[in-house]
């Protein structure tokens, strides 16, 4: 049986970095990463599309990555994207919306230590990514430290440890055990045709609520051309309305046509604005629940929805829709 044909799209990151006088800098090519990895049982083609620390990966680069995946998706059985870890969850989340109905497995991976360091986690992560790209159902994934996660559910939770990412509110899709790659859960795609849609609106903001937060800051954002806001509220979505009335400020923004998404500061479980008075006040003012979405997925979903020209009501319906497994709806 012929080996699976896989494509490696290299974008830089720690995995491709070398030591310099300015610190770690991504300089290794995809071919060099593959040479250091050694033999793998796949027919792999490499294309270098970027060479950036992921802190410098922004919406312009998201489009480059999405366009490359879309262009080459029918030439290969699966695609691996090597990427820096710091913004990898944002990229994977955004591509979930830019490439809805993707018809090949696309797997993002990176490392905490460069490939050229003897104790690097890069070889194991890349082998896992190639195995997932060869075996998993079509979707956008993030693989790291023996786990394969849905891209729109992954969050970086540690800065230096090898188990840097976790799958939030859903179990990992697959994992490496002594039995090899064991696939547990896969998203059931609707039978839609993959469409590349990179239109987004980046005039958005992600705000973490804290005691003493001045709601005038929200108005200042709107006055400076902010078109949508995700607020990480307390617990199930509670927001201040005594003295500093965040809920009332949200209502004013909603009436101005600016959608406000209420997420939770808690990493796990959901926001539910119906349970407490402090959530109901915001709900009555028009706040839109993020349910159990990650902040990375909520902000990228908001960017994409606004990029399609959606108004407040349409954004509310969009956030009450499971597009690609990014949210659990009751």
C-alpha positions in Angstrom: 0.0 0.0 0.0 1.4 3.4 -1.0 2.5 5.8 1.7 0.1 8.7 2.4 1.1 11.9 0.6 1.4 14.8 3.1 2.3 18.4 2.8 4.3 20.3 5.4 3.7 24.1 5.4 6.4 25.7 7.4 5.7 29.1 9.1 8.6 29.5 11.6 8.1 29.5 15.3 10.2 28.0 18.1 10.3 24.6 16.3 12.4 26.3 13.5 14.4 28.6 15.7 18.1 29.0 16.3 20.1 30.9 18.9 21.1 34.4 17.9 22.4 37.5 19.7 18.8 38.8 19.8 17.4 35.5 21.3 15.7 32.6 19.5 15.0 33.5 15.8 13.1 31.2 13.4 15.6 30.3 10.6 15.3 26.6 9.9 13.5 25.7 6.7 10.8 23.0 6.5 13.3 20.7 4.7 15.8 21.2 7.6 13.1 20.3 10.1 12.3 17.1 8.1 15.9 16.1 7.9 16.4 16.5 11.6 13.2 14.5 12.2 14.5 11.4 10.4 12.5 8.7 8.6 8.7 8.8 8.8 6.5 6.4 6.8 4.9 9.1 4.6 5.6 10.8 1.3 6.2 14.4 2.4 6.4 17.6 0.4 7.6 20.8 2.1 6.7 24.3 1.3 8.0 27.3 3.3 5.3 30.0 3.3 6.5 32.1 6.3 9.4 32.4 8.7 8.0 34.2 11.7 7.8 34.0 15.5 4.1 33.4 16.1 3.8 36.6 18.1 4.2 38.3 14.7 1.5 36.0 13.0 -1.4 38.3 12.4 -4.6 38.4 10.2 -2.5 39.0 7.1 -0.6 35.8 7.8 -3.8 33.9 8.6 -4.9 34.6 5.0 -1.6 33.4 3.6 -1.9 30.1 5.5 -5.5 29.6 4.6 -4.9 30.3 0.9 -2.0 27.8 0.9 -4.1 25.1 2.5 -7.0 25.7 0.2 -4.7 25.7 -2.9 -3.0 22.4 -2.1 -5.7 20.5 -0.3 -6.6 18.2 -3.2 -3.0 17.4 -4.0 -2.3 15.6 -0.6 -4.0 13.3 1.8 -3.3 15.6 4.7 -1.5 18.9 5.6 0.7 19.7 8.6 1.4 23.3 9.5 4.4 24.0 11.7 3.7 27.1 13.7 4.9 29.0 16.8 2.9 28.1 20.0 2.0 31.5 21.3 -0.7 32.3 18.7 -1.2 28.8 17.3 -4.7 28.4 19.0 -5.8 31.7 17.4 -4.6 30.6 13.9 -6.2 27.2 14.2 -9.5 28.8 15.4 -9.6 31.4 12.6 -8.9 28.8 9.9 -11.8 26.8 11.3 -14.0 29.6 10.1 -12.0 30.6 7.0 -12.0 27.0 5.7 -15.4 25.7 6.7 -16.1 22.2 5.3 -12.3 21.6 4.8 -12.0 18.2 3.0 -8.6 17.1 4.3 -7.2 16.8 7.8 -5.1 19.9 8.6 -2.9 19.6 11.7 -1.1 22.5 13.4 1.9 21.7 15.6 5.0 23.3 17.0 7.3 22.8 20.0 8.5 24.4 23.3 12.1 23.7 22.4 13.7 24.1 18.9 14.1 21.0 16.8 17.9 21.3 16.8 18.1 20.9 20.6 18.7 17.3 21.8 15.9 17.3 24.4 13.4 19.0 22.1 9.7 18.0 22.0 9.6 18.9 18.3 10.3 15.4 16.9 7.5 13.7 18.8 5.1 16.6 18.1 5.8 16.5 14.3 5.5 12.7 14.1 2.1 12.9 15.9 1.0 15.7 13.5 2.0 13.6 10.4 0.2 10.6 11.9 -2.9 12.6 12.5 -2.8 14.2 9.0 -2.6 10.7 7.6 -5.4 9.1 9.8 -7.9 11.6 11.1 -11.1 12.8 9.4 -11.1 16.1 7.6 -11.0 19.0 10.1 -8.7 21.6 11.5 -6.6 20.2 14.4 -3.9 21.1 16.8 -1.5 18.4 18.0 0.9 18.6 20.9 2.4 16.4 23.6 0.7 13.1 22.4 -2.8 14.7 22.0 -4.7 15.7 18.9 -7.3 18.4 19.6 -9.9 20.2 17.5 -8.2 23.5 16.5 -11.1 25.6 17.7 -11.1 24.0 21.2 -7.3 24.2 21.9 -5.8 26.7 24.3 -2.2 27.3 25.3 -2.1 26.9 29.1 1.6 26.7 29.9 4.5 28.8 28.8 7.4 26.3 29.0 6.1 22.9 29.9 5.8 20.3 27.2 2.1 19.8 27.9 1.5 23.3 26.7 -2.0 22.9 25.2 -5.3 21.5 26.5 -8.5 20.7 24.7 -11.2 22.8 26.5 -14.7 21.5 27.2 -14.4 18.6 24.8 -12.1 15.6 25.0 -9.1 15.3 22.7 -9.8 13.8 19.3 -7.0 11.3 19.5 -3.9 10.5 21.6 -0.7 8.5 21.4 -0.7 5.4 23.6 1.3 2.2 23.7 -1.1 1.0 21.0 -0.2 3.9 18.7 -2.5 6.7 17.5 -5.9 6.0 19.1 -8.7 8.1 17.7 -11.6 8.7 20.2 -13.8 11.5 18.9 -14.2 13.1 15.5 -16.5 15.9 14.5 -19.3 15.0 12.1 -19.0 17.4 9.2 -22.0 18.4 7.3 -21.7 17.5 3.6 -20.7 21.1 2.6 -18.2 22.1 0.0 -15.1 23.7 1.3 -15.1 27.4 0.6 -12.2 29.7 1.2 -13.5 32.9 2.9 -10.8 35.1 4.4 -13.0 38.3 4.8 -12.6 39.4 8.4 -13.0 42.6 10.4 -10.1 43.1 12.8 -11.5 46.2 14.5 -12.5 44.2 17.6 -11.4 43.9 21.2 -11.1 41.2 23.8 -11.6 42.6 27.4 -11.1 40.9 30.7 -13.5 42.2 33.4 -12.0 43.0 36.8 -13.4 44.7 39.9 -13.2 48.4 39.3 -13.3 48.2 35.5 -14.6 51.5 34.2 -17.3 50.9 31.5 -16.3 54.2 29.9 -13.4 52.2 28.4 -16.0 50.3 26.3 -17.4 53.5 25.0 -13.9 54.7 24.2 -13.3 51.6 22.2 -16.5 52.3 20.2 -15.5 55.9 19.6 -12.2 54.6 18.2 -13.8 52.4 15.5 -14.2 49.2 17.5 -16.9 47.1 15.7 -17.3 44.3 18.3 -16.2 43.3 21.7 -15.7 40.0 23.5 -15.8 40.4 27.3 -14.4 37.8 29.6 -16.9 38.2 32.4 -17.0 36.5 35.8 -18.0 32.9 36.3 -21.1 32.1 34.3 -21.0 35.6 32.7 -21.7 38.0 35.6 -21.1 41.7 35.0 -21.0 44.7 37.4 -24.1 46.9 37.4 -23.6 48.7 40.8 -21.7 52.0 40.6 -19.8 50.9 37.4 -22.6 49.7 35.3 -21.0 47.5 32.7 -24.4 45.9 31.7 -25.8 49.3 30.9 -22.7 50.2 28.8 -23.2 46.9 26.9 -26.8 47.9 26.1 -25.7 51.2 24.8 -23.2 49.6 22.5 -25.7 47.0 21.3 -28.1 49.9 20.4 -25.3 51.5 18.4 -24.9 48.3 16.4 -21.8 46.9 18.2 -22.2 43.3 19.2 -20.8 42.4 22.7 -20.0 38.7 23.4 -20.1 37.5 27.0 -17.5 34.8 27.6 -16.2 33.4 30.9 -12.9 34.1 32.5 -13.0 30.4 33.7 -11.2 28.2 31.2 -13.6 25.3 31.6 -17.4 25.0 31.3 -19.8 27.6 29.9 -21.2 31.1 30.3 -24.9 31.1 31.2 -26.3 34.6 31.5 -29.7 33.3 32.7 -28.6 31.9 36.1 -27.7 35.0 38.2 -29.1 38.5 38.4 -25.6 39.9 37.4 -25.8 37.9 34.2 -29.5 38.5 33.5 -28.9 42.3 33.6 -26.4 41.9 30.8 -28.6 39.5 28.9 -31.5 42.0 29.1 -29.2 44.6 27.6 -28.5 42.4 24.6 -25.2 40.7 25.6 -24.6 37.6 23.4 -23.4 34.4 25.1 -20.2 32.6 24.0 -21.5 29.5 25.7 -18.5 27.2 26.2 -16.3 28.6 23.5 -12.6 29.5 24.1 -11.7 33.2 24.0 -9.5 32.4 21.0 -12.4 30.9 19.2 -14.9 33.6 20.3 -12.8 36.5 19.1 -11.9 34.9 15.7 -15.6 33.9 15.2 -16.5 37.5 15.9 -13.9 38.8 13.4 -15.2 36.4 10.7 -18.8 37.2 11.3 -18.3 40.9 11.1 -16.2 40.4 8.0 -19.3 38.9 6.3 -21.2 42.1 7.1 -23.4 40.6 9.8 -25.3 43.0 12.0 -25.9 42.5 15.8 -28.9 40.2 15.3 -27.1 38.1 12.8 -24.0 37.9 15.0 -26.3 36.7 17.9 -27.7 33.9 15.6 -24.2 33.1 14.4 -23.0 32.6 18.0 -26.0 30.4 18.6 -24.8 28.2 15.8 -22.2 25.4 15.9 -20.3 26.0 12.7 -17.5 23.5 13.1 -17.5 22.0 16.6 -16.4 25.2 18.3 -19.4 25.4 20.7 -21.6 23.1 22.7 -25.3 24.1 22.4 -27.9 22.8 24.8 
